[in-house]
Amino acid sequence: MQGYADWLTVAPMTPGWARRSRLTALLGIDVPLLTGAFGGMSSVELTATVSDLGGLGAYGLYGYSPDRIRETAARLREATDRPFLLNVWVIDDDDAAGPGPGTADAPAAVRRLFEEAGAPLPSTPERLLPSFADQVDALVDVAPPVAGFVFGLPGEDAVRRLHEVGTAVIGTATTGQEAAALEAAGVDAVIASGAEAGGHKPSFLSPPEDALIGTMALVPQVVDAVTVPVIAAGGIADGRGVAAALLLGAEGVQVGTAFLATEQSAAPAAYRAALRSERASRTVLTRASSGRPARGIANRLTELLGDDVAPFPLQNWLTGRIRAAAAERGDAELIALWCGQAAPLITETDATALFTRLVEDADRLLSQNAG
Ligand SMILES: Cc1cc2nc3c(=O)[nH]c(=O)nc-3n(C[C@H](O)[C@H](O)[C@H](O)COP(=O)(O)O)c2cc1C
């Protein structure tokens, strides 16, 4: 643990609440504030910016091959000498492999989407996604300061191997039961992911629709269920949310959507504009993009596809072709606009300004509360 004098010299902006967190010592950071890990939308720049500021920049590796994981870790190490988090999805290998090579059995709505785009339905490759085991091997190889897992238990073997190379391990829970299972699997901290959060609902012990617990109710349940530090996620976009989460017993906070809306994120400009628009005040849970329920802004893509979807990850792979072309055209109607419920609170467009404001506002509120 660092002493008080160290905080003043190492991180002059470090607020009082940060010093109380076990997470700062565990993760080697100054402020227990994490960015979201954005599968397919993470950027080295955003991750490194937040890590440099003393928080924990996270980077989503969904779909990354082992080589790409190695290359990304190297780029992050070049960009920052502070700790960062690499995040992977726990995916069953049969699901990750998909239907195999050939023409996939696409639902009618997806076929119509390709017809409309004037593109043939693509043939599926040998595998849709790299295997989870290969991704874990690559993580052990690159030994990131922190590894994050979502959609399940990483497995005791993976946790042990990561600990052996000095990597701290974080899991994600949507219920107290999931948090307890993650702790039993050996993780060092648990993210409590409330129903307000942008992106996928990562439940793994019950159907996601049965585990839509709001952050306010979920955080204290997870805090009661485990002894390891808890990180609150979902619907937090300003200092009030950060302070409230800490008062609920969280020792850290993960802010996703608000960082995704900053210029440093990898989200296309049209996506960032949608996050900051009036439309972001209404989000829906939809399987349209990936086959699994995720929270986002309704657009033409969600309306056209509705619930007529292929299983995950085939749906994600199929719509990915359409979404990539739309992103290139700057068309926000056919990309996945994943977005949390706190988007209307977004005020900052720069990641440094956002981080500073979150920390200062939370610190002021917590000092007033202590007084
Ligand atoms: C576009 C997008 C992609 C995401 N991808 C991942 C991911 O790959 N892995 C993960 O653990 N969480 C992912 N999340 C969830 C974030 O890490 C974070 O927990 C969440 O955004 C917090 O809620 P908020 O958006 O309300 O701030 C994603 C969120 C968004 C908005």
The ligand as a Gaussian input file, in Angstrom:
#p B3LYP/6-31G(d) Opt

LIG

0 1
 C      -20.237000      -0.828000     -27.099000
 C      -20.005000      -1.583000     -25.836000
 C      -19.265000      -2.757000     -25.879000
 C      -19.005000      -3.472000     -24.699000
 N      -18.257000      -4.616000     -24.776000
 C      -17.908000      -5.251000     -23.625000
 C      -17.011000      -6.371000     -23.668000
 O      -16.574000      -6.796000     -24.725000
 N      -16.675000      -6.937000     -22.481000
 C      -17.149000      -6.458000     -21.276000
 O      -16.778000      -7.000000     -20.228000
 N      -18.015000      -5.431000     -21.218000
 C      -18.381000      -4.804000     -22.358000
 N      -19.221000      -3.718000     -22.297000
 C      -19.722000      -3.244000     -20.980000
 C      -18.739000      -2.221000     -20.387000
 O      -17.506000      -2.830000     -20.083000
 C      -19.302000      -1.583000     -19.093000
 O      -19.447000      -2.543000     -18.083000
 C      -20.632000      -0.885000     -19.321000
 O      -20.577000      -0.085000     -20.474000
 C      -20.967000      -0.019000     -18.099000
 O      -22.237000       0.534000     -18.207000
 P      -22.517000       1.994000     -18.842000
 O      -22.418000       1.816000     -20.308000
 O      -23.903000       2.298000     -18.405000
 O      -21.487000       2.938000     -18.291000
 C      -19.523000      -3.003000     -23.461000
 C      -20.283000      -1.826000     -23.428000
 C      -20.524000      -1.108000     -24.587000
 C      -21.321000       0.175000     -24.501000

